[in-house]
């Protein structure tokens, strides 16, 4: 059966029964039908004195078209922990419509390790992304309106730093000309769109601790500059109050369930290749107050999502992870070893060994943050026992266990061994978490530290304009911000074609963006785009309503 067929056969419980497993009273639920609810922020606030559970990060090797299954493993591990008697929930990001209708597909797990209602989660869900996009574009409209009606702040239209957003892959919007048609339509200029998951409002939404913090962060957004380079903040445009109103209801975390009726909180959704790639701080912190074990994921490979989870989210929120899981598949590792996609079903132990250099690099990187590691091997039906044995052997040589998991086919029963190991690691107290670099390290050195220590680059390079921009940010008081590196997810380098574990390459910085409200500096490297495009054959071509009035083709 397909993922959507499995999801439709789910024996879902009323959302109130899922809430009861976390001792959430009915009065704290804002229901969206029978199987979805938001959790009242006032109730979450009442839990502040409760002790925290254990925080477990699920990350992965460098992604390939062969698939890794990070979300599927996060869900399967949560079900496995509950099967062995632990009280666990999973905290995930909300899917973007862009990849749902593009190439990557949905983000609700797969097989028998899914969160449901799968169709709702992958589509409009509870409307959070629409609220984020609306708030972002409201600020864009107010900015242009201010300029149109006299521009008392003397904003230089050539130095506007606030693009618009849309939650859809649309390459035609990357660079546009707006405000054509005469004086009544504003001042013409070159403009552009980012995808909503790359919006600073999304980043702020996911890093804010409460409504007051959200408003304060929105106030600090830098929307542009005057001719003498004085920054103009969103607060000066007088729109952040209205933006907060649009985001108020969305800020409440969403409660759903896994196929095995275990609680899942799904909230926020920044991409990890162009943003910080983690679900909301509010959701994670709430989960830690309500469950003994919280499983969360960070987007793409550990060089992107995990690094930003550690260096941005944990730093901002004061979180300290207790254990981590690196998801790997024989198929992806063989691709890193040079095997073509059409040949992945054939056993190739030599290529697998070659490709495991990628896994080893990720193990070393996650360990460098002081977090205990276990490898979860997401087994596919064509995998051989000999291939599984190779991964286990190489992991053991590098001081970690690798555990075969069959959650896609068997649900939580397929992750019980992994669940025992994760619980033991989390309970051991072995974690000694620390970010990769201190707050007071200069911005340039922070970028270089990530590039050289995690990507194994020789150095970073940038033209003089970018170097000057970084120096100005440093001198303007933003030197204590962490860096959020936007680069391809397909390689440790900025070249998506360099598989395995490339070293001695150069990381070229193309652009630097200040996210003053989010509290980090976005460093755009290589050819990465903050507005993706659709593939030659987008998934949208196969999605429709069937003769029974149900969604078909969603995966």
N, C-alpha and C positions, 0 to 999 in steps of 0.2 A: 504494500500500500504506500501511497505517497504521504508526505508529511501532513498535507491538509486533510487527507482521508483519515489518517490516524487521529488527528486533532478533533475531527468531527465526531469520532466514536468515543471521545473522552467521557468518562463518568464524572463530570465536574460537580463539585459541591456548591451550594449557595455560598456566596462570598462571606456571609456572616459566620459560617462554620469554619472557614479558613482563618478568619480573624480571631475566633475563639482559641485556636491553637497558639496564638500569640498573646492571649489574654486582652485583646482589644475589644472593648465593649461596643455594642451596636450603636450607641450614641456617638461614638467617635468615627463612624463610617459615613461617608458621603457616597451613596451607591450610584453606579452607572449600570442599570440593569441587574441581572441576577449574579453575574460572575466577575464584576469589576467594581472597585470602590477606591475612593481617595481616603487617606487617613487624615483626620482633623489635625492641623498643626498645633492647636491648643493642647490636644491630648499628647502629642509627641513632646511638647514642651514640659508636660507634667512628669515625664520619665527621666528628666535630667539627673536625678539623684540615684537612679538605678545603676548597678555595675555594668560594665561593658562585657560583651561576649568576645570570642576570638575572631579575628579578621583574617580571611584567607583570600589571596589573590590568585585568579586563574589567568594565565597569559599563554603565549604560544611561540613556536618557532616562526621564522619568517614565512609569511603566507605565500602560497602558490595556487595556481588554478586547480590543483589536485584536491585542495580542501584540507582543513585542519580540525575544525569542529570545536572552537573555544566556547561558544555559547552552549552548544550541546553538552559539552563536558561540564560546564558550570552547573547546568540544570541536573545532569546525571549525578554529579558529585553531591549536590544538595539532597537528592532523593536517596542516594546511598548513605549519607550521614544519618538521615532520618530512619532508614531501615536498620541501622546498627544501634538505634536507641538514642541518638543525639537530637537535640532540638536545633534545627538548622533552617535558615531561609537563604534565598538567593537574591542579590541585588544586581539588576541588569540595566543597560541603557535601552531607551526606546528606539526602534528602528526608524531610519529616514526613508521617505518615499523615493528618494533618488535611487539608491541601490535596489530597493524592492522592484522598481520598474526598469532598472538598468541591467547590471550584470551579476551583482553579488547575491541578490535575492533577499529574503526576509532575515530577521534576526531574533527568532523565537525558539531557537534550538531545532532539533530534527529527530526523526524516527520516534522512539519511545522516550526521548528525553527532551520534552518541549514544555513551554509555558502556554497556557490557554486563557482566554479565547485567541487562538493563533491569528485568525483573520483580522480581528479588531486590533490586536497589538501591532500587526504589520501595516495596518492602514491608518485610520484617523485616531484610533485608541480613545483617549479622553480629551483630545484637542490641545494637548500641551504644546506641540510644535507649531500649531496655528497661532497660539497666543504669543509664542516667542517671535515668530515671523512678523506678526502684526505689531508687536511692541518695537521691534527693530525698525520696521519700515515707517512707523509713526514718527520716530526720531528723524529719519531721512526726510519725511515730508515737512516736519517742523523746521528743520535746518534750511531747506530750500525756501520755505515760506518766510523765514526770518530775512534771508537775503533779498527776496522779492520786495518785501515791505520796508526797505530802507537800509537794512544791514547795519544797525546801530553798533554791533559788535565788531564791525570792520573785518569780517571774515574774508579771506582771500579765496575766491572760487577756484583758483588753481591749486589750492592746498587743502581741499576737503578730504578728510581721511575716513569718511563713513560711507561705505557702499550700501546698496540695498541687498536683500536676500530673497531667495525662493527655495522651497524644499523640493527641488527637482534638478536632476542633472540636465543642464541646458547650456552647452558651450557657446551658443549665440549671444548669451547675456554676459559673457566674460568682460567684454569691452564694448560699450555702447556710447552713443551721443544722445543726451537728453535735453529737455527744455526747448525743443524747436517750436517754431510756429508764431514767433512774435513776442512783444513785450509782456503780454498777459500770461505767458507760459513760463516765465522765469528767464534765467540767464543760461544760454546754451553752454554746455561743457562736456568733456569726456567723462564718462561714468562707468560703472560696472556692477555686477552682482556676484555675491558669494552664495554658496549653498547654505541653508539655514543652520546646518550642524557646524559650520565654520564661523557662525556669528559670535561676536563678543557677548551679545545678550545670552546666547546659549551657554557660553563659558561662565558668565556671571550667575546665571540661573543654577548651574551645577555646582558652583563654589560657595554660593551664599548660604549662611547658616540660619537665617530667618528673614522675615519681611523687612525689618529695619536694615539689616545688612544688605539685602537686595537693593533697596532704595539708595543706600549710601554708595554702593558700587556703581549703580547706574549714573549717579551724579558725577562720578569721577571719569566717565568715558570721555576721551578726547575726540571730538568730531572734526576738528580742523584747526587751521592756524591763520593768524593775521599776516599781513605783509612783512611785519618785523618778527615773525615766527613765534608770536605769543600763542600758547595753546588755548583753544576754546573748548570748554567742557559742556557736557550734556545738560548739566544743571543750569547753565546760562541760557540755554534754549527754552527753558521752562516747560520741559515735556516729561521729565522723569516721574512726576507724580502720576500722570496719565499712563505711562508705561507700567508703573507698579500696579495700577488698577487692572490693566490687561493681564498681568502675570500673577495676580493674587491667588486665584483659584488653582492655576496650574502648579503653583509652588507646593501644593499638598501631594505627597507621594502616592503612587498608584499601587494598589494591592490586587494581585491575581493569584493563580495557582499553577503548579506543575501538573502533568498528567497523573501523577501519583498523589495529588491533592495536598501537596506541601506548599507553604506560603512563598510567594515571590513578589518583590517590590521592584517595579520597573519605572524609572524616572530619569528624564534628561537623556541627551544623546549626542554629545560632540564626537566627531570623527577623531581617530588617533593619528592619522597621517597629516591632517591639517589643523587639528585642534588638540585638546588635552585628553580626549578619549575615555572619560570615566563617567559613570552615573553620578547622580547628585550627592553632595555631602549630606544634605538633609536625609535622604533615603538611607545612606550607609550608617549614619549616626543613629537614626531611629532603629534600624535593624539591629545594631549592636546592643541597644537597650532592651530589645524584645526577644532576642534569641541567643542561645549559647554559642552558636557558630554562624557567621555570616560569610557566604561565598560571594565574591564579586569578581567581575572581569574588567580587563582594560583592553582597548582595541588593538587589533593587528598584533605584530610580533612584540617581544619583550623590549626590543630596542626603541620602540615607539610607545605603545600603551603603558607597559610596565614602568618605563623610565619616567613618563609623565605622571603616572599614578604616584610613584615614590617622590619625585622632585617637585611636583606641583600640588596635587591633591592632598597627599599626606602632610606636606609642609604647611599648606594653608589651613587644614582642618585639625592639625594635631593628631593625626591617626598614626598608629604603629602596627603594621601588619605582623601576624604571628607565623604565617606559613605561605608558601606559594606553590602553584602547580604549573608546570610548563607542558602544554599539550603538543604532542607530535604525532605524525602519522608516517608509516613506511612510505606511502605514496609521495608525500611532500618531500621527505628526505631523499628519496630516489631522484626526484626532480632536481634537488640541490646537487645531487651527484651526477647530473648530466643526462638523465633518462627523459625521453620525450613523453608527453602526456599520453599518447596512444599506446605506449609500451609499459605503462605503469602496472598492469595486472600480471606481468611476468616477473618471476623472482630474479633479483639481481643483487646479490650480496655485496659485490665489489662497489657498485654504484651507491648502495645504501651506506656502506662504510665511509665512502667519500663524502656523501651528503650529510653524515652525522656531524661533520665539522660545524654545521650551522647550529645544531642542538647544543654542542659543547660550548660554543660561543655564548649562547643564551644562558646556559647554566652558570658559566663564569660571571656573566653580567649581573644576573639576579643575586647570586651569592655576594657580589661586591656591595650590595645594599644591606647586608647583614640579615637576610631573610632565608630561613631554611627552605630547601627546594625538593620537590619530588616530580618526576616525569610521569605524565599520564599518556599512555599510548592508546590513541583512539583507533581501535582495530576495525579495518574494513574487511569485507568478506573474502577478498582475493589475497589478503596477507597470509604469509606462510609462517609456521612456527619458527623456522630458521631465521626469518627476517625479524621477528619479535625478539628472538634470542640475541641478535646482533645489537639491537638498540639497548637491551638490558645490560649487555656486557659493556658497551661503551659508556653508558650512564654510570655503572658501578665503578669503572676505571676513573671517572671524574667525581666520585664520592657521593653519588645520589642513587636512589632507587628508581627504577622505571617499572611501572605497573601496567599491565594490559587491562584495557577497559572495553566493555562491550555494551555500553549504555544505549547506543543508537538502536540496537536490536533488543536489549534486555532491560532497559530502564535502570532504575536504581540497583537492581540485583547485579548488574554488570559493573558496578563501581564500588562494591562493598570493600574489596581489598584496598582500593585507593582511599576510601573513606577512613578506614582504620589507620592507615599511614598518615593521612592529613591530620586527623584528630590527635594522633600521637605527637606529630611535629608541633602542632599548635599548642598542645598542652605541656610540651617539654620545657618551655621557657628559653629555648635556645636562640630565639630571635634577638638580635641586637641592632635594630634598624637605625640607619642614618642615611640622609640624602647624599647624593653623589658629590655635592659641592656646598660650601657655606653661603649664606645670604650675602656676605660682604665681598665675595669674589667679584671682580669686574665682569661686566657683561660679556666682553670678548673672550675672556678666559673661561667663563661658564660654557659658552658655545664650544670652545676648543676642548674643554674637558669631556663633554658628552661625545664629541666627534672622535677624539683620540682614544678615550678609555672604553667606550661602548661600541663605536663603529669601527675602531682600529684604523682610523684615518691617520695619515702622516701630519696633516695640518688642515686648517680652514683658510679659505681665500675669499676676498671680496674686493670690489673696486673702491676707489677712494670715496665716492659718494656714500656708499654703505658704511664704510669705516667712519666717516664723519657723522653719519646719522647715529651710529652706535655710541660714538663719543659724546654727542649732544644728549642722548638719552641718559648716559652715565652722569654727565654734568648737571642734568635737570632733576636729579633726585630719584631716578628709577633704577639705579645700579643695584639695589637690593632685590629686584624682581628676579624670579626664576625665568628660564628661557623655555619656550615651547617650539621645538624644531619641527617644521613642516617639511617632510620629504617623502619620497616614494616608500611604500610599505613593502616592496618586493625585494629589497636588498639592504644590507648594512650600509652600502654606499648610496650615492644619489643617482646611480645608473641602475634602472630596474632589471637590466639584463645580467647583472653580475650576481649570480647565485652563490650558494655555499656560504663561506665566511671570508669575503675579500678583505685584504689589509693593504696598507701603504697607498691608499687612494687619497684624493683631495676632496674636501666638502666645500662646494662653491655656494656662497650665500648670495641669493638673487634679490632679496627684499627683506626689510625689517619693519614690523608693524607693532606699535605700542597698543597694548590692551590694558589701559590704566585702571579700568573698572574691575576686570578679571584679576589683575595683579600679576601679569606676566608679559613677556615680550615674545611675539611670534617671529620666528626666524625662518623665512621661506628659502628652501635650498633646491638646487637643480631645477627640474622642469615641472615640479609638483604644481597642480592647479587647485585653487580654493573654490572653483566652480567646475566640478567634473563634467564630462560629456557622456552621452549614451554610447554603448558599443554598436557595432554594425547590426547585430540582431538583438535588440533589447528584450528583456523579459516581458515588457509591456505588450509585445506582439502576441504573446500566448495567454494573456490574462483576459478573462471575459466572464460574463454571466451565462451559465449553462441553461439547458432546457428546464431544469428544476428551480431556476431562480437563485442558484448558489454560485459563489465565486469559484472559478476554475482557473488553473494555471499558476496560482500563487504558491510559492515554495519557500 
